């Protein structure tokens, strides 16, 4: 399984890659399945979708029920206009019918046919969706389960068992020039070929597409990230969901502009710029806006913030450097996903903001001319200092502590890259060891700290 830069980075919609983007993708996979079932189109009368585990416990705050409905209406996360969400949902509620190409008209009540199962999660993963197709008498014609495993990735039970049981070196596509599945392999291949991580990743990407198309696609990703920052620093008001969290990025941005970048204090407030870039993205995400999953929506602010920091604050920054940044970040993100997890529901926020920070640190280090060994060191430093971080969103909303957490993840990424660049790449803890530690820590972490909103800040802070 080759994890492309366009798998790690996907243009989508907020507030969650696993709870919003993933369920929309799962809906389309299930509808494709139904179109291939002989006779189903003649008997089908109703469809229900049951959300299990974390999808149930934080589904309302993450708009999972809305995402399912939007998917059934034909919406896709990469093309959906956020301004059309509420009109589409209102029309579905009023009509109570689904008109899906290739299927008969189906009865569907969003209030009763999206079912929140607050019992134990399904055995294979905490983010399960069960689709049931019913006939007019209420008998089940077809039942199928998909799992939203983080970052917008969706798998069936068979696919999940396959990836769980096979060694990582068998999961990496062997028909690419550099089939590295671990950081150790990545460094060895880079030394043997005398290529940077970004160069190897680009050559792998060119397996299926011309280089100019890959580079154009990467440029589109950065354009979407940058547009999200720019929209976030221009919006004000209260975020949806009931916590009455105020958008702060626009106000902070205006204060920084008034201070002026040429002021003596500018070199000391670069942390403020990092923070405002990250917060701008995650406020957009919390509002259901268009973001780039990087590698998840809950951590979507870290990599854009550090990339914008590179572009605005580092001498010699250019578009080629941004491509190097994102290719390197994607290489590290793919290794983390293959060997551990990027899902808060699996391993806590160490897998989301921690992974994003490691990817950003690696990308920045590479863009600034770091060696492969320094890049690996930067990623390890950033990830190491997120180990054990829980996922405990208050009210199931991707707002508190998520928005500020992205700002701190961006700061750690820049610090990690700086530390690595000051060294020669040699260090005590290898990135692979840190990734394995994150996986083990996630497995040991109690379920209430893994995106269920049943522990941590989610239960100790009274909702206002």
N, C-alpha and C positions, 0 to 999 in steps of 0.2 A: 504494500500500500504506500504509494508515493504521496507525501503530504506537500502539496504545492504552496507557493507563496499566496496563491489565490484561494487556497483552502484556509490558511491561517488568517488571512485578511479578507473579509467579505463585507461588501456594502450591504447594510441592513437597516433595521429600525429598532428603536429602543422599546422597553428598557433592559431586555435581557437576551443574550444569545441562546442560552439553554432553555429559557422559559418563554421567550417570545419568538425569536427567529427559528429555533429548532422545531417547536410545535407547528409552525406554518409549513416548514419543510416536510415534516412528518405527514401532515394532511395531504400534501401533493403526492407523496410517495404512496399513501394508502389509496388515493383516488386512482392513481395509475394502476395499482394492483387490482382494484375493482373492475376496471375496464377490461382486464384480462381474464376475469372469471366468467366462465360460460354459464348462462342462465341467470346470473345475478341481476342483470338489468331488467328482467321480466318480473321478478318477484319483489324487488326492493321497494320499501315504502318509507323507511325512517332510518336515521343514523344517529348513534350516540358516541360520545368520546369521553372516556373516564381518565382522569388525571390522578396519578399515584405519587406517593412519596413527596419529595420536595416540590414537584409541580402542583400538588394539591395544597400543601401547607403555605406556600408563598405565591401561589398562582394568581390570586386576586391582585396582590401588590405588583406582580410582574406582568399583569395583563395577559396571562396565559389563555384564559377563556376567550378574550377578545381575539387573540392571535389565531386560535382554532377557528373561530367564526370567519375571520378575514381570509384564512386559507381556503375554507369551504366556499367562499365567495369568489375565489380565483386569484386573490392577491398573493404576491410574492414579496419577500422581504427586501429584495434588492431594487424593486421597481415601485413599491407602494408609496403613494403620496401621503405623508402623515396628515395632511389637511383633509383627506377624504375618509379617514378612519371612522369618525363618528357618524357622518352621513350614511356610510355603508352599513354600519351596525344598526342604526335606526331603521333603515329600510328592511333589513333582515328581521328585526323584531316585529315590525308592523305586518310583514307578509307571512312569516313562519314557514317559508318554503325555500328549498335549495334547487336551483336549476344548474346541474353540473353536466357539461358536455359528455355525451356517451352514456349517461345514466338517466333513469326516469326521474321525474320530479319527486323530491323527498320532503317529508314533513320534518321540520327542525325548529325546536324552541330553545333558544340560547340559554334560557334560565334553567331548563330542566334536562336538556340533552347534552350539556357539558357538565359532567359529574365530578365532584371533588371527593376523592376517596381519602379520608383522613386516618385510615388504618395503616398497618405496616406497609412499607414499600414493596414493590415486586422484588423477587430474590436477586435478579441479575444487576439491577441498577436503581438508584433512587429517583430517576427521572423517567418514569414509564408512562406511556399513553396506550390505552386499549380502545380500539375502534370496533364497534359492533354495528353490523348492517342487519336491519330487522325487516320482516315482511309485515303485511297489514295486520296479522294476528299477534304480532309482537315476538314471534319466534326468530331466533338468531340464524341468519343465512351465512354470515361470515364474521369471524372474530380474528383480530390480528393486533400484535403489540409492536410498537416502535419505542426506541429509547433515545432521548435527547441527551447526548453525553458531553455537552459543553462546547462552546465556540460555534454553535450552529450545526455541529455534526450530528447526524441522525443515523441510527443503525437498527436493523432487525435483530431478533433474538439469535438467529443463526450467525449473523455478522458479528454480533457482540461476543458470542462464544468463540468464534474463530480468532478474533483479535486478542481475547483473553488467554487462549490456550497456546498460541504460537509464540515462539521466541521472537524478540524484536527484529533480529536480522532477517527473519523470514517475512516480516511485515513491510520491509522497505523494498521498493521496486528494484529488481536486480537489472533491469534493462536501461537504467540511467548510467551516465558515465561515472558518477561518484555516489554509490549506494550506501552512504554512511547512516547508521542507525544509532550511533552513540557519539558523544563528543570525542572520545579517544579515537574512534575510527575517522572522524572528521579531521582531526589534527594530523593523523598519520597520512591520510590521503592528500591533504594539503601539502605536507612536506615532500611526499613522493612526487607529486605533480608540479610542485613549486607554484601553486595557485592560492589565492585568498579564498576564504569561505564564501564570499559573495560571488567570485568567479565560478567556483564549483557549483554553487546553487543555481546560477544563471545557466550554466551548461546543462544541468539536470532539467531545468524548466524548458530548455530548447528542444527537449526530446519530442514534444508534440506541437510546438509553435515556433515560428521564426523569432529571432532575437528582437527585431523591431517591434513585434506584437507584444512580447513579454515586457519590454521596456515601456511601451505605451500603456499597457495594463497597470504597471507599477505607478506610472505617472498619474493615472486616473485614481488609483487608491490614495495617493498623497493629496491630490486635488480634493477628494471627498473629505479626507481628514482635515485639511486646511479650511475647507468651507464650513465644516462643523465647528472648528474653533472660532471662525469669524462670526458665525451666527450666534454662538454661545456668548461671545463678548458683547453682543448687541441687544440681547434679550433681557428683560426684567420681569418681575412679578413673582408669583407664588407657584411652586411646583405642584402638580396634581397628586392626589392620593390621600389627603387629609391630615398630613403632618404639618402643613403650613410652612414648609421649608422655603425660605426666600432665596431666589437666585442672587448670587453674590459676584459672579465673574465680571459682569458688565461694570459694576461699581468699582471693583478693584482695578480693572483695566483702565478706566477713566482716571483714577487716582495716579496710576503709574505713568500714564501719558502726560498728565499735568506736571509730574515731577521731572519729566524729561530724561531721555536716555543719555544726554551729554552731561548730566549733573555728576559731581564727584561720587555721589552715593550709588550711582548706577551699577557699578561693579559689585556692590554689596547687596543689591536687591534682585539679582538674577533669580534667586529662589522664588521671589514673588512672581516673576514672569512665568517660571515653570508652573507654579501653582495655579495661576489664572488660566493658562492654556489648558491644563488638565481639568480644572473645574468647569471650564466652559464646555468641554466635550461631555462631561458626565452630567451636567445640568441639562444639556440637550438630550442625552440618553434617557434621563429620568422623566423628561417631558414627552417621550415617545418620538423624538426626532430622528433624522437620518444620521447614522453613525457608521463607522467601520469597526467591525468586530476585530479586536486586536489584543490578545487572541479571543477575548470574550467581550461582551458589552459592558459588564460590570467593571472591567479593567480597560475600557476603550480609550481612556484619556491619557494613559501613561505614554504610549509610543508616539501619538501625535504631539504631545507636549514636548517630549525630548527631541523629536525631529524639528519642530518649530524653533526650539532652543538652538539646535545646530544651525539652522538656516539664519536666524536673526542675530545670534550672539557669537558665532565661531567664524574666525577669519578663513576665507577661502571656500566657504560653503557654497555648493552649487547643486544642480539637479542630478548630476552624476553621483554626488555624495549621498543624496537622498536615496537613490536606487541601491547603492552599496549598503546603506543603513537598513532598508527594508528587506533586502535579500538576506543579509546576515541575520537580522532579527527573525525572519521566517525560518531560517535553518535551525536556529536555537529553539524556536517554538516547536518545530516539528520533532526535535529530539525529546523535548519535555513531554509532549503529547504522547509520543510513542512509548516512552519508558515510565511515565507517571500519569499525570492528568492535568488538564487546564480547567477542570470543572469544580466550582465551589461546592456543588452538591456531593462530589466525591471526596475531595481532600481539603475543603475549606478555602479561604481566600488566599492562602499561600499559592494555590494553583491558579488563581486568577491574577490578582495584582502582583504576586510574587513572580509568576511566569512573565507577565508583561514587563516588569521592571528588569528582569534578567535579559529579556529580548531587547529592550531599549538600551540597556548598558552595552550589550554586545554590538548593537547597530551603531551607537554613537562612537564607540571605541574604533570600530572598523572605518567609519566615515572620517575619523580624525587621523587615520593612517596607522592604527595599531596592527601589530602582527596577529596571526591566528592564535598564538598562545596568549597574547594579551586580551584578545577578544573573549576567549574561553574563560580567562581569569575574571574579566569584568562581569560576565554572566553569572559566574559562581558567586562572586561577592554579593551581587544584588539579590540572588535567590536565597543565599544563606541567611541573609538578614530579614527574610520574610518567613522563615520556617516556623511552623506552629500557628500562623495567623488564621483565626477563625472567620467564618462567614456567618454573621449574625445581624442581617438587615432589620432595622426596626420597622414593624408593620409589614414586613415582606417587600418593602419598597427599596429600590436601588438608589437611596438617597443618603441615609445616615447609617453607618459611617462611610459609605462607599465613595461619595464625591470627594471628600477631603483625603480619603485613603489613596485615591489616584494621584493627588498632588504630592503626597509623601512618597509614593512609589516612583514618581518622576524624579524627585530630588535624590532618592537613593540610587537611581540608575545613573544620574550624572556623576554622583560621588564615586560610585563603583567604577565607572569608566575612567575617571581621573586617577583613582588609585592604581588601576591596572596599567594605565599609560605611564605612570611614574616608575613602574617596575619593568622587569624583563620577561614577564610571562610565567615565570616559575612561581609556584605557590603550593600550599600544604594540602588543601582539600580540592580534589578534582571535581569538575562540574558533574560528571556522571555520578560520583558519590553523593553530591548534594541533591541531585534529582531523585536518587533512590531513597535518600533520607526523607525528602518531601513525600514520596509515595508512602513509605512506612508510617510517617507521622500522620498522614491523612487516614490511613487504614485504622490507626489507633485512636483517632479523634472521635469523640462521642457524637452521635448523630445530631444532637441538638445544636451543635456548632457548625453544621454543614448545610447551610442555606435552608433551614426549616423554620427559622425565626422562633425556635423553642428554647433558646439559651442565649447567654451573653447579654449584650446591650438590648437585644430584642425583648427581653423579659425584665430587665432591671431599670429601664427608663420608661416612665409613664408617658404614654402617648397623649399629646395635647390636641 
